[in-house]
Amino acid sequence: MTTPKDVIRGDVLAMTSYPVPDATGFVKLDAMENPYELPDALARQLGEHLAGVALNRYPAPRPAALIDKLKRVMGVPAGCAVLLGNGSDEIISMIAVACAKPGAKLLAPVPAFVMYQMSAKFAQIEFVGVPHRADLTLDTEAMLAAIAEHRPAVVYLAYPNNPTGTLYPEEDVERIIAAAGQSLVVIDEAYQPFAQKSWLPRVLEFGNVVVMRTVSKLGLAGIRLGYLAGSPVWLDELDKVRPPYNVNVLTQAAAEFMLDHIDDVLEVQAADLRAERTRLADAVAALQGTTVFPSAGNFLLVRVPDADAVFETLLAARILVKNVSKIHPLLANCLRLTVGTPDENAQMLAALKLVLK
Ligand SMILES: *Cc1c(COP(=O)(O)O)cnc(C)c1O
């Protein structure tokens, strides 16, 4: 009788699953979720809207009404195509699969969002990580050298980057795009609601750039909807590896409904979180021994004297953050704190003060 060892790829057998801790009963500040729920009346309206969805039917593969609304609300330039994913995670996987020619490489500054490297691994293409500088800013010269050396098929730039929060200087991004003329450059704008800067208006200026967004960090992480915008020349090809019916009917209906409430609900919450980010950054920076890195996301990367001790103290106070200190040498003793509600942030600060006088 066969066993998984006989059948499953060796590199898959050697992997560990993506760990998602059980957060029941915790103040959850580990995953960059928007901490606010929908207003009651709006949640009820959404429920009625979803009740009208035909669950017996397969979803539209390219839902025109949703895509048109998304284009209008998110300011996608005319002439762009839009591809939807089950979260941007799925789009990242699709890009790796579509570009996995023999010998192809995928390049990104590191530390970076883990899915870039994972998608390369799954598609069996080589991942090239280019370390940031010690202060976690972009090492543009190293990026240019690595692009010249490796000629990657795909270059990822998260704008701003996760887990560092860094928003790369515009002229550095331009130099990388110019140097990566042989590559597809994917600008990942998952945190656009908090950075308020975007390459989307300029995406068609370059022949080799696509912009990826998600509604997750804006407050809809649960519905799993990401999108890619760019020239149809690129998107028509990537669309060929999209699993059919990848965005389910409830997600499509919820997104269409919520896109009418970006300005009155989700943007208001994002503005709140931006203000909280500043307050939290100042308060954490005032604690003994901390370094708070500048962040354009809804999170802060913080270096402390002993990340494990601080993490354990927060856990004991039932506060869950992300201990990223072992992810990359540049993140030694670093924690990533998601910006929560004023009350959650106050609880986190009180716990931090127990270990950092
Ligand atoms: C959270 C995150 C994503 C993934 O978003 P989903 O749409 O929820 O899959 C993509 N890129 C970066 C940089 C992120 O931090």
The ligand as an SDF file (V2000), in Angstrom:
LIG
                    3D

 15 15  0  0  0  0  0  0  0  0999 V2000
   -2.3400   40.8260    3.9230 C   0  0  0  0  0  0  0  0  0  0  0  0
   -1.5200   40.9700    2.6970 C   0  0  0  0  0  0  0  0  0  0  0  0
   -1.9290   40.4240    1.4780 C   0  0  0  0  0  0  0  0  0  0  0  0
   -3.0040   39.3730    1.3670 C   0  0  0  0  0  0  0  0  0  0  0  0
   -4.2270   39.8130    1.3730 O   0  0  0  0  0  0  0  0  0  0  0  0
   -5.5060   38.8970    1.1050 P   0  0  0  0  0  0  0  0  0  0  0  0
   -6.2190   39.6580    0.0570 O   0  0  0  0  0  0  0  0  0  0  0  0
   -6.1990   38.8440    2.4120 O   0  0  0  0  0  0  0  0  0  0  0  0
   -5.0810   37.5390    0.6180 O   0  0  0  0  0  0  0  0  0  0  0  0
   -1.1650   40.6750    0.3450 C   0  0  0  0  0  0  0  0  0  0  0  0
   -0.0420   41.3910    0.4270 N   0  0  0  0  0  0  0  0  0  0  0  0
    0.3980   41.9030    1.5770 C   0  0  0  0  0  0  0  0  0  0  0  0
    1.6590   42.6850    1.6020 C   0  0  0  0  0  0  0  0  0  0  0  0
   -0.3250   41.6960    2.7490 C   0  0  0  0  0  0  0  0  0  0  0  0
    0.1510   42.1540    3.9180 O   0  0  0  0  0  0  0  0  0  0  0  0
  1  2  1  0
  2  3  1  0
  2 14  2  0
  3  4  1  0
  3 10  2  0
  4  5  1  0
  5  6  1  0
  6  7  2  0
  6  8  1  0
  6  9  1  0
 10 11  1  0
 11 12  2  0
 12 13  1  0
 12 14  1  0
 14 15  1  0
M  END
$$$$
